[in-house]
């Protein structure tokens, strides 16, 4: 099954704590995962940022809301147990616990009102209502991913609309920004056209020039197939080269992708989608429009020695 949304996890989390014992979040995640028969793929699913699992994030937010409603008690960091109110709720055998359900409690209403003070009327929040499927982090990261995708699409459009010479310069700037080639000036000299038609340039892998990487760049619309990669590999063999990077604005065929996994020298394929993601990651052709710093409570600060 897919990972349940955080509201759907509220009742299972409360039932998990029904024994009255103090539990850790790790125990809760393991218990709920087993109860819901989640697969390893489900548990490894990540938020768009890739920094946290979706399941762990949703269990954590289910616990936050239940705690704010006085249904769970959290006496110390990372631990919780069921409250008398929580036990009473379970005795009523509800079909579902949701944000709407928790709004019957004054403490939860006050928590929501305090949270709403900093919200603008123009913003629609995913945690409103009874059918929300996203936590605040998911909402923020989904919005971030959407903006990133829009930037990536615009970058690829602009690259394809520019000249081959511009593309070569772009490749140089990207490789240097990733830590290769020493400097733009040195890399620019190194990536001049070579006599071998299968190689567009040579660049240092490290600043000392102990290793070299051979480059091929194709500003194409059609997919790059295996024959083009074979030609590049043949050129690498002619140079006794061990490493090569093939960059294109389009994509690679399945045959090309399968081929590079079976050969020596090592060849890395960077398609248009990967190219623009690397540009964003390394600040090439983009600039920061705004920075939002997300804070969380430092619970250790409130623990007295």
C-alpha positions in Angstrom: 0.0 0.0 0.0 1.0 3.6 -0.4 2.2 5.6 2.6 -1.0 6.9 4.3 -1.4 10.7 4.7 -0.6 12.1 8.2 -4.3 12.4 9.2 -4.9 8.8 8.4 -2.0 7.9 10.7 -3.5 9.7 13.8 -5.8 6.9 14.9 -3.3 4.1 14.3 -0.7 6.1 16.3 -3.1 6.5 19.1 -4.0 2.8 19.1 -0.2 2.0 19.1 0.1 3.9 22.4 -3.0 2.3 23.9 -0.8 0.2 26.2 -0.1 3.3 28.3 3.7 2.7 28.1 6.2 5.4 27.1 7.3 4.9 23.5 9.9 6.4 21.2 9.2 7.7 17.7 11.3 4.9 16.3 9.2 2.3 18.0 6.1 4.0 16.7 7.4 4.0 13.1 8.3 0.4 13.3 5.0 -0.6 14.9 2.9 1.3 12.4 4.9 0.1 9.4 4.4 -3.5 10.5 0.7 -3.0 11.3 0.0 -1.4 7.9 2.3 -3.9 6.1 4.2 -1.1 4.3 6.8 -2.3 1.9 10.5 -1.4 1.9 9.8 0.9 -1.1 7.1 2.6 0.9 9.5 3.2 3.8 12.2 4.4 1.6 10.0 7.0 -0.2 11.5 10.4 0.3 10.2 14.0 0.5 11.1 16.0 -2.6 14.2 17.3 -0.8 15.4 13.8 -0.2 16.4 14.6 3.3 13.6 12.7 5.2 11.4 9.8 4.5 7.8 10.6 3.8 6.6 8.0 6.3 8.7 9.4 9.1 7.6 12.9 8.4 3.9 12.0 8.4 4.2 10.0 11.6 6.0 12.9 13.3 3.2 15.3 12.3 0.5 13.0 13.4 2.2 12.9 16.8 2.5 16.8 16.8 -1.2 17.2 16.3 -2.3 14.6 18.8 0.0 16.1 21.4 -1.3 19.6 20.8 -4.9 18.3 21.3 -3.9 16.7 24.6 -4.5 13.2 23.2 -0.8 12.2 23.7 1.6 13.4 26.3 5.3 14.1 25.4 7.2 14.5 28.7 10.7 14.4 27.0 12.2 14.7 23.6 11.4 11.9 21.2 9.1 10.1 23.7 5.3 10.0 24.2 2.5 8.1 25.9 -1.3 8.2 25.7 -3.2 10.6 27.9 -6.5 10.0 29.8 -8.2 11.9 27.0 -6.6 9.7 24.4 -7.8 6.6 26.3 -11.3 8.0 26.4 -11.3 8.6 22.7 -10.3 5.0 22.0 -13.1 3.8 24.3 -15.5 5.6 21.9 -14.1 3.5 19.0 -13.9 6.3 16.4 -13.6 5.4 12.7 -11.1 8.1 12.1 -9.2 10.9 13.9 -8.5 14.0 11.8 -7.9 17.7 12.2 -11.6 18.3 12.2 -12.1 15.7 14.9 -9.4 17.3 17.1 -11.0 20.8 16.8 -13.5 19.7 19.5 -10.7 20.3 22.1 -10.0 23.8 23.3 -6.2 23.3 23.5 -6.2 22.3 19.8 -8.3 25.3 18.8 -5.9 27.6 20.6 -3.0 25.9 18.8 -4.6 26.4 15.5 -5.5 30.0 16.1 -2.0 30.8 17.2 -0.7 29.2 14.0 -3.2 31.1 11.8 -2.0 34.5 13.1 1.0 34.5 10.8 -0.9 33.3 7.8 -2.0 35.6 5.0 -5.5 35.2 3.5 -4.0 34.6 0.1 -2.4 31.4 1.1 -4.3 28.1 1.1 -2.8 25.6 3.5 -2.9 21.9 2.9 -3.6 21.0 6.5 -7.1 22.6 6.5 -10.1 20.3 6.4 -10.6 16.6 6.9 -9.1 15.2 3.7 -5.6 16.8 3.7 -2.8 14.4 2.6 0.3 16.6 3.1 2.2 17.8 6.1 3.6 21.3 6.2 7.0 20.2 5.1 5.5 18.3 2.1 3.5 21.4 1.1 6.6 23.6 1.3 8.8 21.1 -0.6 6.2 20.4 -3.2 6.0 24.1 -3.9 9.8 24.3 -4.0 10.0 21.4 -6.4 7.4 23.0 -8.7 9.4 26.2 -8.8 12.6 24.3 -9.4 10.9 22.4 -12.3 9.8 25.6 -13.9 13.4 27.0 -13.7 14.8 23.8 -15.1 12.3 23.9 -18.1 13.2 27.5 -18.8 16.9 26.8 -18.6 16.7 24.0 -21.1 14.6 26.1 -23.5 17.2 28.9 -23.4 20.1 26.5 -23.9 18.5 24.9 -27.0 17.8 28.4 -28.4 21.4 29.4 -28.1 24.4 28.7 -30.3 26.7 25.6 -30.1 29.5 27.9 -29.0 27.4 29.1 -26.1 26.7 25.5 -25.2 30.5 24.7 -25.1 31.1 27.7 -22.8 28.2 26.6 -20.6 29.7 23.1 -20.3 33.0 24.7 -19.2 31.4 26.9 -16.5 29.4 23.9 -15.2 32.4 21.6 -15.0 34.5 24.2 -13.2 31.6 25.0 -10.8 31.5 21.3 -10.0 35.2 21.4 -9.0 36.9 20.2 -12.1 39.3 21.9 -14.5 41.1 24.3 -12.2 39.7 27.6 -13.5 37.4 28.8 -16.3 40.5 30.1 -18.2 42.4 26.9 -18.0 39.3 24.8 -18.8 38.5 27.0 -21.7 41.9 26.3 -23.2 41.6 22.6 -22.5 38.2 22.2 -24.1 39.2 23.5 -27.6 38.2 21.3 -30.5 40.5 18.3 -30.8 41.7 16.7 -34.0 39.6 13.6 -33.1 36.0 14.2 -34.2 34.8 11.9 -31.4 36.1 14.3 -28.7 35.1 17.9 -28.1 37.6 18.7 -25.4 39.8 17.5 -22.6 39.7 18.9 -19.1 41.5 18.2 -15.8 39.7 16.1 -13.3 41.7 17.8 -10.5 43.6 21.0 -10.1 46.9 19.3 -10.4 46.0 17.7 -13.7 46.8 14.1 -12.4 43.8 12.8 -14.3 42.0 14.0 -17.4 38.4 13.7 -18.6 37.4 13.7 -22.2 34.3 15.5 -23.2 31.7 15.3 -25.9 28.8 17.8 -26.1 25.8 17.5 -28.4 23.1 20.2 -28.6 20.5 17.9 -30.1 16.8 17.5 -30.2 16.7 13.8 -31.1 17.8 11.1 -28.7 21.5 10.2 -28.7 21.8 6.5 -29.6 24.3 3.8 -29.1 26.3 4.5 -32.3 27.2 8.0 -31.1 28.4 6.6 -27.8 30.4 3.9 -29.5 32.1 6.5 -31.6 33.0 8.5 -28.5 34.3 5.3 -26.8 36.4 4.5 -29.8 37.9 8.0 -29.6 38.6 7.5 -25.9 40.4 4.2 -26.7 42.5 6.1 -29.3 43.6 8.5 -26.5 44.1 5.7 -24.0 41.6 7.6 -21.9 40.0 6.1 -18.8 37.1 8.6 -18.3 34.7 10.4 -20.5 31.6 12.6 -20.2 29.0 12.8 -22.9 26.6 15.8 -22.5 23.5 16.4 -24.5 20.5 18.8 -24.4 18.2 15.9 -25.4 18.2 12.4 -24.0 19.9 9.0 -24.4 18.3 5.9 -25.9 17.9 2.8 -23.7 20.5 1.1 -25.9 23.0 3.9 -25.2 22.3 3.7 -21.4 22.7 -0.1 -21.4 25.9 0.1 -23.4 27.8 2.4 -21.0 27.1 0.1 -18.1 29.0 -2.7 -19.9 32.2 -1.0 -21.1 35.6 0.2 -20.0 36.5 3.2 -20.0 34.1 4.8 -17.6 31.6 7.0 -19.5 29.1 9.3 -17.7 26.0 10.3 -19.7 24.4 13.7 -18.8 21.1 14.4 -20.6 19.2 17.6 -20.8 17.2 17.0 -17.7 20.4 16.1 -15.6 22.2 19.1 -17.2 19.8 21.7 -16.0 19.5 20.1 -12.5 23.3 20.3 -12.2 23.2 23.9 -13.3 20.7 24.7 -10.5 22.6 22.8 -7.9 25.9 24.5 -8.8 24.6 28.0 -9.4 25.3 28.2 -13.2 22.9 30.4 -15.1 20.7 31.0 -12.1 20.6 33.3 -9.1 18.7 33.2 -5.7 15.4 35.0 -5.8 14.6 34.5 -2.1 15.7 32.4 0.8 13.3 31.0 3.4 14.9 29.6 6.6 12.7 27.0 8.3 13.1 26.8 12.1 12.2 24.1 14.5 12.0 24.0 18.3 15.2 23.1 20.1 13.7 20.9 22.8 17.1 20.5 24.5 17.0 24.2 25.4 13.9 23.7 27.6 15.4 20.7 29.6 16.8 21.8 32.9 19.9 20.2 34.2 
